[in-house]
Every structure is written in C-alpha cells, then in structure tokens.
Amino acid sequence: MDLRAYQPRDLEQLIELTIDTFGPFYEQSFRDVVGEAVFNNTHGSWRADYREQVASLYAPDLGRYVVVAEDDGVVVGYVAWNLNPVARRGEIDILAVASSHRRHGLGKILCGHAFADLKDRGVEVVEIGTGGDGFHAPARALYESLGCTAFPAVRYYKEI
C-alpha cells in the first residue's frame, strides 16, 4: 500500500470509488428515511454531484489537497482536505476507502496524513463531518479513535 499525491489521471478512479463508497447511503439509507420527493430534490443527482465535487477537490493554489492510497496500481482510498491559513483551521472534505480495504486501518492512515499536513501548514483545528445514521457509524468510530470530538447536529427535511 502506497500513499501518494493526487495526479489528474486519478480522477475517474476517485469518482468511481466515491460513488461506490457512498451509493449505499443514498440508495439504501437516505432515500428510505426521507422519501422520494425529498430524495429527488436534495440528492436525486448525487452521482453527478460527486463527479463535479471530486473534480474540484484538488486545487493547491486554493488550499485544497488530495492524497490517494494505491495498492498494486489501483486506487483503494483517498482523503481530500482544505485549509484556511488565516483562521488556522482545516477541514477534511471527503474520505473514501474501497470496501475491500475497509477495517484494516487505511482510513486512519489517510486521516493521519491529512492531519499532519494541516499541522505542518500551521493549522490548529481540523473539522471533519459525518452522518448520525447507521451507515456512518464506522466513520464516527474512526474519528473518535483519532481523538475528534463530536458535536451533535440535526437536519430536518419535509415535503411540502
């Protein structure tokens, strides 16, 4: 397993990994909870949204970075983060790990890499968000194991 800086040739693999990672959340969790109208309005184009988001994650001139984990030439995970140097604050934008490589510490390694880079750039506080549903339970456990402090938040949806 190797960690390396993002290269433009990684884009399609990162998009597919992101869609594979978060597809079950949208299709088997979020949709079931909020119903079709809310789902279609808020995340009905989630695949296209990820294609756009992932393409914009790497922009070092804007303080946005990506590191990929590669196993035998295949991208099996990545972490994207950004920083606000004036506020000395950073944020993990997205963390995705292939299902075949989950529960082996790769998420911890990727987050650790991002945290170290942020610290080296003068960041004092890092933020990372996730859902409170069952799908996101492993992410919450990971972030807590990294010493992150959770602050509960609730978002409501209503079809009108």
HELIX and SHEET records of a PDB file:
HELIX    1   1 PRO A    8  ASP A   10  5                                   3    
HELIX    2   2 LEU A   11  PHE A   25  1                                  15    
HELIX    3   3 TYR A   26  PHE A   30  3                                   5    
HELIX    4   4 ARG A   31  VAL A   34  1                                   4    
HELIX    5   5 GLU A   36  HIS A   43  1                                   8    
HELIX    6   6 TRP A   46  SER A   56  1                                  11    
HELIX    7   7 PRO A   60  LEU A   62  5                                   3    
HELIX    8   8 SER A   99  HIS A  101  5                                   3    
HELIX    9   9 LEU A  106  ASP A  120  1                                  15    
HELIX   10  10 GLY A  134  HIS A  136  5                                   3    
HELIX   11  11 ALA A  137  SER A  145  1                                   9    
SHEET    1   A 5 ASP A   2  ALA A   5  0                                        
SHEET    2   A 5 ARG A  64  ASP A  71 -1                                        
SHEET    3   A 5 VAL A  74  ASN A  84 -1                                        
SHEET    4   A 5 ARG A  89  VAL A  97 -1                                        
SHEET    5   A 5 VAL A 125  ILE A 128  1                                        
END                                                                             
